[in-house]
Amino acid sequence: QPSAPAPFAGGLGHFSAVHAENMRVAEYNGLLEHIVGFGPGWDPWAPITRGEAAQILVNLEGKL
């Protein structure tokens, strides 16, 4: 499982003790690239859209 270096804060910061690290690692590894609106104002608690899920899968496919 890829990790992210400690200095990398990620675009969402520490929004959750349970999930923030996973989002930080996903962002560092490019899995959240091209997600429309992703950044400090993006709501990590909102349901994922079909388009967001598809983009994450495309990004993941490029990493395999």
C-alpha positions as CSV (number, residue, x, y, z in Angstrom):
1,Q,0.0,0.0,0.0
2,P,1.6,3.3,-1.1
3,S,1.9,6.0,1.5
4,A,2.5,9.7,1.6
5,P,5.4,11.5,3.1
6,A,4.7,13.2,6.5
7,P,5.1,16.8,5.1
8,F,2.3,16.3,2.6
9,A,-0.8,17.8,4.2
10,G,-3.4,17.1,1.4
11,G,-6.1,19.4,0.2
12,L,-8.6,18.5,2.9
13,G,-6.4,18.7,6.0
14,H,-7.3,16.6,9.0
15,F,-11.1,16.4,8.7
16,S,-11.5,13.0,10.5
17,A,-9.4,10.9,12.8
18,V,-10.6,7.8,11.0
19,H,-10.5,8.8,7.3
20,A,-8.2,11.7,6.8
21,E,-5.1,9.6,6.4
22,N,-6.7,7.5,3.7
23,M,-7.8,10.6,1.8
24,R,-4.3,12.1,2.2
25,V,-2.7,8.9,0.7
26,A,-5.3,8.7,-2.1
27,E,-4.6,12.4,-3.0
28,Y,-0.8,12.0,-2.8
29,N,-1.0,9.0,-5.1
30,G,-3.2,10.8,-7.7
31,L,-6.4,8.9,-7.2
32,L,-8.4,12.1,-6.7
33,E,-7.0,13.9,-9.7
34,H,-9.6,15.5,-12.0
35,I,-12.4,15.2,-9.4
36,V,-14.5,18.3,-10.1
37,G,-14.4,20.7,-7.2
38,F,-11.9,18.7,-5.2
39,G,-10.0,21.0,-2.7
40,P,-10.6,22.7,0.6
41,G,-14.3,23.4,-0.1
42,W,-15.0,19.8,-1.3
43,D,-17.3,17.9,1.1
44,P,-15.7,14.5,2.0
45,W,-18.9,13.4,3.8
46,A,-21.1,13.9,0.7
47,P,-22.2,10.8,-1.2
48,I,-19.8,10.1,-4.1
49,T,-21.3,10.7,-7.6
50,R,-21.1,8.1,-10.3
51,G,-18.7,10.4,-12.2
52,E,-16.4,10.7,-9.2
53,A,-16.4,7.0,-8.7
54,A,-15.6,6.5,-12.4
55,Q,-12.8,9.0,-12.3
56,I,-11.2,7.4,-9.3
57,L,-11.3,4.0,-11.0
58,V,-9.7,5.5,-14.2
59,N,-7.0,7.1,-12.0
60,L,-6.4,3.8,-10.2
61,E,-6.2,1.9,-13.5
62,G,-3.4,4.2,-14.5
63,K,-1.5,3.3,-11.4
64,L,-1.6,-0.5,-11.8
